[in-house]
Structures are given as C-alpha cells and as structure tokens.
Amino acid sequence: MRTGAQQFPAVIDVTGMSVLVVGAEGGVGPAVVDGFDAHGARVHAGYLSPGGVADMPGDRVPVHAEPAAIGDFLDRVEAANGPLNALVFVSPPVSVGKALDIDPALYAQVARDELVLPVLLLRDAAARMAQRGFGRLLSFCSMSGKTGAHPGVSPYAAAKGGLIAFTRSLAAELAPQGVTVNAIATALFDVQVTKTGEDLEHVLKGIPVGRVGRSQEAAAAALFLASRLSGYITGETLNMSGGRFMD
C-alpha cells in the first residue's frame, strides 16, 4: 500500500536548491529569503540597494542593471552557490504621480528597473537552466500590471504588464526544457501599509478576507512555485489580493 508520504513528499521541497533572490532588500524580499533559507535552500540575496540586507542569511551581492554585467553577475552567483536552480525577482511598488505630469526620463528609469532588468536576468538564467533540464523562474509583479486601474503608477503598471507578458512567452518556449516561468501579482501587503485608522478601515472593506496580505504568505507562494512539485504550472500569474481581484 502506498502511503501519503510516498505519494507526496514535502510539498515545499527546495532542500539543497541553489536560489537567487534579486531585490532581496525590498517589499516581501526579506521574507522570501528567510523562507528559502528555512526550507534548506542555498540562498543568494541579490540587492538593488544595500539597505536591509546586512542580517539576511546566505550570500549577499549587489546587482548591476547594465545589460553587459548580467552574465558576469550570474557567473559569480553560480561560482559561490553552485548551478542556479531558481531565480526570484522582487521589487516593491513604485508610486510616481499622474501620467501627464511625469518626466519622460522617469518612465525610462522605471522601465529599466522594473522591466528590462528582470527580463535580462530571467533570460540569462533561463539559458543556463535549459541546458541542465531544470529551472524555476519567478517574478513578483503587481495587480496594477494586470488591471492598470491604479492611478499614480502608470510607468510601474506598464512595466509590470510587460513582465507578465514576457513570463507567458518565455514559459511557452522553455517548457520542453523543464524550466517553468511564473509570476505573482500582489495587492496590498503588510510591508506597503501606510494608512491608519479610518483610511485603512476603508481600504480593508474592499478586500473580501478583510485584511492585508502577510509577507510570509507571499514567500510561501514563491516557495511552492520554486519547488520540485510545481513542474506542471507554468506561464501563470498568481493573484494574491485577498479576493479583491479575481480572474
């Protein structure tokens, strides 16, 4: 007789996996790093700015956005941590103002940081993983990238919408090589809350579960999508909005 344990080994099975978390210092990044470390992965915390990574587990290394530097960066990660099994890109939401008031240079900057950088990282990591026949690529996006209905974040929404489209396209190409590509679209999480009192209460009324998301919940979703048992899920964008947005 087969036992449940035989059919279902640890659902979140990332033990021994080499994992790179880029943007580890921001948003849900620290929780993601902690989650992988707690489940036995070899974690490399890539930071876009140095604040907030001093106490993180695993190796820490700055990430350079220049296209020519991506390959060298991944070479250093693999030299220190072994062949890369999973890459997770995290970036916190950016509020930049009304679309017609924004300097065009800011559009270019947001597109570089929130679209070009993750696309190049995912692409270069994908090439390495495809040669080895296994890989997990994951990006944290935003519900604004799916709905576009959040005033004040048009450059960010455009970049994240592009990243979601890239996720689907890359997933279709890499599926035969055993590499999955997915995204997580988050809404309001604890690391973003700036409202208090009646303002926060008003926001929570629009969320069916009645609360903001917890960073650990976002990390748990990332852990599963990076795990060995998630191989039949690719090209998807997981909504994490407490029921506020549903497909």
Backbone hydrogen bonds, N-H to C=O, Kabsch-Sander energy under -0.5 kcal/mol:
donor,donor_aa,acceptor,acceptor_aa,energy
7,Q,3,T,-2.0
8,F,4,G,-3.0
13,D,11,V,-1.3
14,V,12,I,-0.8
16,G,40,G,-3.1
17,M,14,V,-2.2
19,V,17,M,-0.7
19,V,42,R,-2.8
20,L,86,A,-2.5
21,V,19,V,-0.5
21,V,44,H,-2.5
22,V,20,L,-0.6
22,V,88,V,-2.9
23,G,46,G,-2.2
24,A,21,V,-0.6
24,A,46,G,-2.2
26,G,23,G,-1.5
29,G,26,G,-2.7
32,V,28,V,-2.1
33,V,29,G,-2.5
34,D,30,P,-2.5
35,G,31,A,-2.4
36,F,32,V,-2.3
37,D,33,V,-2.3
38,A,34,D,-2.6
39,H,35,G,-1.3
40,G,37,D,-1.6
41,A,36,F,-2.4
42,R,17,M,-3.3
43,V,41,A,-0.9
44,H,19,V,-2.7
45,A,43,V,-0.5
45,A,59,D,-3.6
46,G,21,V,-2.8
46,G,44,H,-0.8
47,Y,45,A,-0.5
47,Y,61,V,-2.0
53,V,50,P,-1.1
56,M,53,V,-1.5
59,D,43,V,-1.4
61,V,45,A,-2.0
63,V,47,Y,-2.4
69,A,66,E,-1.7
70,I,66,E,-0.6
70,I,67,P,-1.0
73,F,69,A,-2.3
74,L,70,I,-2.4
75,D,71,G,-2.1
76,R,72,D,-2.1
77,V,73,F,-2.0
78,E,74,L,-2.5
79,A,75,D,-2.1
80,A,76,R,-1.7
81,N,77,V,-2.6
82,G,78,E,-2.0
85,N,18,S,-2.5
86,A,18,S,-1.9
87,L,136,R,-2.3
88,V,20,L,-2.9
89,F,138,L,-2.5
90,V,22,V,-3.1
90,V,88,V,-0.5
96,V,94,V,-0.6
96,V,152,G,-2.2
97,G,152,G,-1.6
101,D,98,K,-1.5
102,I,98,K,-0.8
102,I,99,A,-0.7
106,L,103,D,-1.5
107,Y,103,D,-1.2
108,A,104,P,-1.8
109,Q,105,A,-2.1
110,V,106,L,-2.7
111,A,107,Y,-2.4
112,R,108,A,-2.1
113,D,109,Q,-2.5
114,E,110,V,-3.0
115,L,111,A,-1.5
116,V,111,A,-2.7
117,L,112,R,-2.5
119,V,115,L,-2.3
120,L,116,V,-2.5
121,L,117,L,-2.4
122,L,118,P,-3.0
123,R,119,V,-2.6
124,D,120,L,-2.5
125,A,121,L,-2.5
126,A,122,L,-2.6
127,A,123,R,-1.8
128,R,124,D,-1.3
129,M,125,A,-2.5
130,A,126,A,-2.9
131,Q,127,A,-1.3
132,R,128,R,-0.9
132,R,129,M,-0.7
133,G,129,M,-1.2
134,F,129,M,-1.5
135,G,178,G,-1.4
136,R,85,N,-1.8
137,L,180,T,-2.6
138,L,87,L,-2.3
139,S,182,N,-1.6
140,F,89,F,-3.1
141,C,139,S,-0.6
141,C,184,I,-3.4
143,M,186,T,-2.1
145,G,142,S,-1.3
146,K,142,S,-0.6
146,K,143,M,-1.0
147,T,143,M,-2.9
148,G,144,S,-1.6
153,V,150,H,-1.2
157,A,153,V,-3.3
158,A,154,S,-2.4
159,A,155,P,-2.2
160,K,156,Y,-2.7
161,G,157,A,-2.4
162,G,158,A,-2.0
163,L,159,A,-2.0
164,I,160,K,-2.2
165,A,161,G,-2.0
166,F,162,G,-2.3
167,T,163,L,-2.2
168,R,164,I,-1.7
169,S,165,A,-2.2
170,L,166,F,-3.1
171,A,167,T,-2.1
172,A,168,R,-1.9
173,E,169,S,-1.4
174,L,170,L,-2.3
175,A,171,A,-1.6
177,Q,174,L,-1.8
178,G,175,A,-1.8
179,V,174,L,-1.5
180,T,135,G,-2.3
180,T,178,G,-0.5
182,N,137,L,-2.4
183,A,236,E,-2.6
184,I,139,S,-2.5
185,A,238,L,-2.8
186,T,141,C,-0.7
186,T,184,I,-0.7
187,A,240,M,-1.9
189,F,187,A,-0.6
190,D,213,G,-2.5
192,Q,189,F,-2.4
193,V,189,F,-0.7
193,V,190,D,-0.7
199,D,196,T,-1.2
200,L,196,T,-0.9
201,E,197,G,-2.2
202,H,198,E,-2.3
203,V,199,D,-1.7
204,L,200,L,-2.6
205,K,201,E,-1.3
206,G,202,H,-0.5
206,G,203,V,-1.5
207,I,204,L,-1.6
209,V,242,G,-1.6
210,G,207,I,-2.4
213,G,188,L,-2.7
217,E,214,R,-1.2
218,A,214,R,-1.5
219,A,215,S,-2.3
220,A,216,Q,-2.1
221,A,217,E,-1.8
222,A,218,A,-2.0
223,L,219,A,-2.6
224,F,220,A,-2.1
225,L,221,A,-2.3
226,A,222,A,-1.5
227,S,223,L,-0.6
227,S,224,F,-1.3
228,R,13,D,-1.3
230,S,227,S,-1.2
231,G,228,R,-0.7
233,I,230,S,-1.9
234,T,232,Y,-0.5
235,G,181,V,-3.1
238,L,183,A,-2.8
238,L,236,E,-0.5
240,M,185,A,-2.8
244,R,241,S,-1.4
